[in-house]
Amino acid sequence: MVGPSHAMFALGTWEALGPVDRFQIGTPEYPDRSATLIVEMDALSSVGTTLRGPSIKDTASLSLPETTAF
């Protein structure tokens, strides 16, 4: 087992994973160097935070546990 600063993946509730700044973040040049966090949720809905990016045609919405980390 490795600590958060060396983890490539982590699974847990938002509370168990926090604070998320313990995990590696990527850079624009090397986004693959960030940790992937898989957050357990009771339910997801398509309302809430607006998402945009290369894999999203226009925009999408998702209920996130909090938005500061994003």
LINUR-V194185 format. One record per helix or strand. SS is the DSSP state (alpha for helix, beta for strand). FROM is the first residue (numbers start at 0). LEN is the number of residues. If there is no record, write none. Layout:
ss: [SS & SS]
from: [FROM & FROM]
len: [LEN & LEN]
This chain:
ss: [alpha & beta & alpha & alpha & alpha & beta & beta & beta]
from: [3 & 8 & 13 & 19 & 30 & 35 & 48 & 59]
len: [3 & 4 & 4 & 3 & 3 & 4 & 3 & 3]
